[in-house]
Amino acid sequence: MKLRTFLIAGLLLVFTSTISAQNYKTGIGARVGFFNGITVKHFVSPNNALEGIVNFRWGGAIVTGLYEWQNPIPSAPGLDYYLGVGAHIGFFDNYKWDDAKTVVGADVVVGLEYTFPTAPFSLALDYKPAFNFIGDNHVWADGLALSIRFNLQ
């Protein structure tokens, strides 16, 4: 019961925080990990962002859209944590497991982002497992990636 109360209180804090979590509006850059590609992150409010990711693998591409909640870590200036949910669709020529050419599924993400105070860049390290519903029955659990973005004001 205490754990449940703690988790609910923590989620409420994440979703209702009024502290500004970032100091840029849009960031564009590279994402390197199990799937390499490009990332664009755009804040729709001080603590809420939309992130689009296009990854390339297996002779094709995966397009992912995420909605993220981002908040600062009080004891670490410039460092934020974020949580998010989203979906993906992928089209391949040489798919790894079977003859599937298209996959569709859901994604979750949890990560840390550091925004440099004197340079227009940010670094993010996150874990983004993906769960496929169409075209494949595998869970992509190796979604650890590093993103570097050039931040536009």
C-alpha positions in Angstrom: 0.0 0.0 0.0 2.8 2.4 0.8 4.6 1.7 -2.5 1.3 2.4 -4.4 0.9 5.7 -2.6 4.5 6.6 -3.2 4.2 5.8 -6.9 1.0 7.8 -7.3 2.5 10.8 -5.5 5.6 10.6 -7.7 3.5 10.5 -10.9 1.4 13.5 -9.7 4.7 15.4 -9.1 5.9 14.6 -12.6 2.7 15.7 -14.3 1.9 18.8 -12.2 5.4 20.3 -11.7 5.5 24.0 -12.6 9.3 24.3 -12.7 10.7 24.9 -16.1 12.5 21.8 -17.3 14.4 23.1 -20.2 15.8 26.4 -21.7 15.2 25.7 -25.4 12.2 25.3 -27.7 13.3 22.8 -30.4 16.3 20.6 -30.7 17.5 18.7 -33.8 20.2 16.0 -33.8 21.5 12.5 -34.1 20.5 9.4 -32.1 23.0 6.6 -31.7 22.2 3.2 -30.3 20.7 -0.1 -31.3 18.8 1.9 -34.0 20.8 4.9 -35.4 19.0 7.9 -36.8 17.8 11.5 -36.3 15.7 13.1 -33.6 13.7 16.3 -33.3 12.4 17.4 -29.9 9.9 20.3 -29.6 8.5 21.6 -26.3 4.8 22.4 -26.4 4.9 23.7 -22.8 7.7 24.2 -20.2 7.5 20.5 -19.2 5.9 18.7 -22.1 7.6 17.8 -25.4 6.9 16.0 -28.6 9.8 14.0 -30.0 10.0 12.5 -33.5 12.7 9.9 -34.3 13.6 8.4 -37.6 15.8 5.3 -37.3 17.5 3.3 -40.0 18.1 -0.4 -39.9 17.5 -3.6 -41.9 17.3 -1.8 -45.2 14.4 0.4 -44.0 13.3 3.0 -41.5 11.2 3.3 -38.4 9.3 6.4 -37.6 8.5 7.0 -33.9 6.5 9.7 -32.2 6.7 10.3 -28.5 4.9 12.5 -25.9 7.3 13.3 -23.1 7.1 14.8 -19.6 10.3 16.5 -18.6 11.4 17.9 -15.2 14.6 19.2 -13.7 16.6 17.3 -11.1 16.9 20.0 -8.4 20.4 19.2 -7.2 21.9 19.0 -10.7 21.6 22.3 -12.7 21.0 21.6 -16.4 20.1 18.0 -15.9 16.5 16.8 -16.4 14.7 13.5 -16.4 11.9 12.6 -18.7 9.3 9.9 -19.2 7.2 9.4 -22.3 4.9 7.2 -24.4 4.3 6.9 -28.1 4.0 4.7 -31.2 6.1 3.6 -34.1 5.8 2.2 -37.7 8.6 0.6 -39.6 9.1 -0.5 -43.2 12.0 -2.9 -44.0 13.7 -4.8 -46.9 15.8 -7.1 -44.8 13.9 -7.7 -41.6 15.9 -9.6 -38.9 13.4 -12.3 -37.7 11.0 -13.1 -40.5 9.6 -11.9 -43.8 7.7 -9.1 -42.1 8.1 -5.9 -44.1 6.0 -3.6 -41.8 5.9 -3.4 -38.0 3.6 -1.2 -35.9 3.8 -0.9 -32.1 4.0 1.2 -28.9 7.0 2.7 -27.2 7.9 4.0 -23.7 10.9 6.0 -22.9 12.8 7.0 -19.7 15.9 9.1 -19.8 18.2 11.9 -18.7 19.0 15.1 -20.6 21.7 17.6 -20.0 21.4 21.1 -21.6 24.7 23.0 -21.7 24.3 26.4 -20.1 26.7 28.3 -22.5 26.3 26.3 -25.7 23.2 25.5 -27.8 23.5 21.7 -27.4 22.0 19.0 -25.2 22.9 15.4 -24.6 20.3 12.8 -23.7 20.7 9.2 -22.7 17.5 7.1 -22.6 16.1 3.6 -22.6 13.2 3.2 -25.1 11.8 -0.4 -25.4 9.3 -1.0 -28.1 6.4 -3.4 -28.2 5.2 -4.6 -31.7 1.6 -5.3 -32.3 1.6 -5.8 -36.1 4.1 -7.6 -38.3 6.2 -9.0 -35.5 5.7 -10.5 -32.0 9.1 -9.4 -30.6 9.7 -6.9 -27.9 12.7 -4.6 -28.8 14.2 -4.3 -25.3 17.6 -3.0 -26.4 16.5 0.5 -26.9 19.4 2.3 -25.1 20.6 5.3 -27.1 22.5 8.6 -26.8 21.2 11.7 -28.5 23.0 14.9 -29.2 20.9 17.9 -30.3 21.5 21.4 -31.6 19.0 23.5 -29.7 17.0 26.3 -31.4 15.5 29.0 -29.2 
